[in-house]
Every structure is written in structure tokens, then in C-alpha cells.
């Protein structure tokens, strides 16, 4: 399969489901630094004994932001896509919890 065929297929999915793949990708990639900063904020607040509610909400929002775009803008998206997204989100939650717990246990200057 050549590159042009793959590109055409990829962009046709966006048209079929009313989702712009460029916007989805930009949100997905663009949220990464904000998610990372939210996790650092969460760890810092936890270590200082401050509330972690806002950092958790912030991290959660940035973690699902691209998928929120898909859910809001998407039309006729198959059920299996939502199931895969749900599985990815659940896996990401568990992975993030493990990472945060590991960072909390490290010394502050090791992060």
C-alpha cells in the first residue's frame, strides 16, 4: 500500500465520522505538556499536604481532551471505537496512578 492511499483512507475516516484528524491529532499532541504539568502539580501538592483535587481534574481533562472532541464532534462513530477508547482510558488511568505513586515515593530532587 502506498502512502497516498493510506493518507486518503485516513482523511476519509474524518469525513465519514465528521471529525477532522488534524484537529484530533493537534489536541492529542498539544495536551501532552499540560497533562505532564498537571501530574507534576499533583505530586508537588501531595508532598506539601495540599489539596490534589484541581491537579487531578486538570490531568483528567487533558488526558481525555482529544477523545472529548471525538465524542462531541463525531457522528455515526461505531460502538467498537467507543469501547476501544474506554479501554485505553482505563489503562491510562491505571498507568498514571502507578506513575504518580512512584513519583510520590521518590525524593523531590529526583523528579
C-alpha positions in Angstrom: 0.0 0.0 0.0 1.4 3.3 -0.9 1.5 6.5 1.2 -1.2 8.4 -0.8 -3.6 5.5 -0.4 -3.1 5.4 3.4 -3.4 9.2 3.6 -6.7 9.2 1.5 -8.1 6.4 3.7 -7.1 8.2 6.9 -8.7 11.5 5.9 -11.8 9.8 4.6 -12.4 8.5 8.1 -12.6 12.1 9.3 -15.2 12.9 6.6 -17.2 9.8 7.3 -17.3 10.5 11.1 -17.4 14.3 11.0 -14.0 14.5 12.8 -11.0 16.4 11.5 -8.0 14.1 12.0 -5.7 17.2 12.1 -7.7 18.8 14.9 -7.8 15.5 16.8 -4.1 15.0 16.5 -3.3 18.6 17.4 -5.4 18.3 20.6 -3.9 14.9 21.4 -0.3 16.1 21.0 -1.0 19.6 22.3 -2.4 18.2 25.6 0.7 16.2 26.5 2.7 19.1 28.1 -0.4 20.2 30.0 -1.0 16.7 31.2 2.6 16.3 32.3 2.5 19.7 34.1 -0.7 18.6 35.9 0.9 15.4 37.1 3.9 17.4 38.4 1.5 19.8 40.1 -0.4 16.8 41.7 2.8 15.3 43.0 4.0 18.6 44.4 0.7 19.3 46.1 0.6 15.8 47.6 4.1 16.2 49.0 3.2 19.6 50.5 0.0 18.2 52.0 -2.2 20.5 49.8 -5.4 19.5 48.0 -4.9 17.4 44.9 -8.4 17.9 43.6 -7.6 20.6 41.0 -4.4 18.9 39.7 -6.4 15.6 39.3 -9.2 17.3 37.5 -6.7 19.1 35.3 -4.8 16.0 34.5 -8.0 14.1 33.8 -9.3 16.8 31.4 -6.0 16.9 29.4 -5.9 13.1 29.3 -9.3 12.8 27.7 -9.4 16.1 25.7 -8.9 14.6 22.3 -11.5 11.9 23.0 -13.9 14.6 24.1 -13.5 16.2 20.7 -14.3 12.9 19.1 -17.4 12.3 21.3 -18.7 15.9 20.8 -17.9 16.4 17.1 -18.1 12.8 15.9 -21.2 11.4 14.0 -22.0 7.8 13.4 -18.9 6.6 15.2 -19.1 2.8 15.6 -19.6 1.4 19.0 -16.3 -0.5 18.9 -14.5 2.8 18.7 -16.0 3.9 22.0 -15.2 0.6 23.6 -11.5 0.9 22.5 -11.4 4.4 23.8 -12.9 3.3 27.1 -10.3 0.5 27.4 -7.5 3.0 26.5 -8.7 5.4 29.1 -9.0 2.8 31.8 -5.5 1.5 31.0 -4.2 5.1 31.0 -5.7 5.8 34.4 -4.1 2.7 36.0 -0.8 3.6 34.3 -0.9 7.2 35.5 -1.8 6.1 39.1 1.3 3.8 39.1 3.5 6.6 37.8 2.2 9.1 40.3 2.6 6.7 43.2 6.2 6.0 42.1 7.0 9.8 41.8 5.5 10.5 45.2 7.8 7.9 46.8 10.9 9.5 45.1 12.8 12.3 46.7 11.8 15.7 45.5 15.1 16.4 43.7 14.9 13.2 41.7 11.9 14.3 39.6 
